């Protein structure tokens, strides 16, 4: 069962998120988060980069916890390839 306290939050340290959820690394790269910022929290880096923090957090959670529908679509693509 999914627990909401497992979700990625804006106050989390980037390095911790990357370690717990390696599937988020491409999202951080897409938003141009530099490795030198890994010891900062998500919100600070997003704001300094001019990004909308809720959008960044939503994208990270989507990568870490894909919806059942997204998971089914991904598995269907793999079996048809």
KAPEJO-V226561 format. One line per field, one symbol per residue. phi: phi as a letter, one per 40 degrees, with the letter a starting at -180 (. if undefined). burial: 1 if it has 24 or more other ideal C-beta (glycine too) atoms within 12 Angstrom, else 0. A space follows every 50 residues. Layout:
phi = ???
burial = ???
//
This chain:
phi = .cbcccccbccccddcccccbdccdccdcccgccdccccbcdcccccccg ccdcccccccccccbccdccccccccccccc
burial = 00000001010101001100100100110010100010011110110000 1010011111101100000000000000000
//
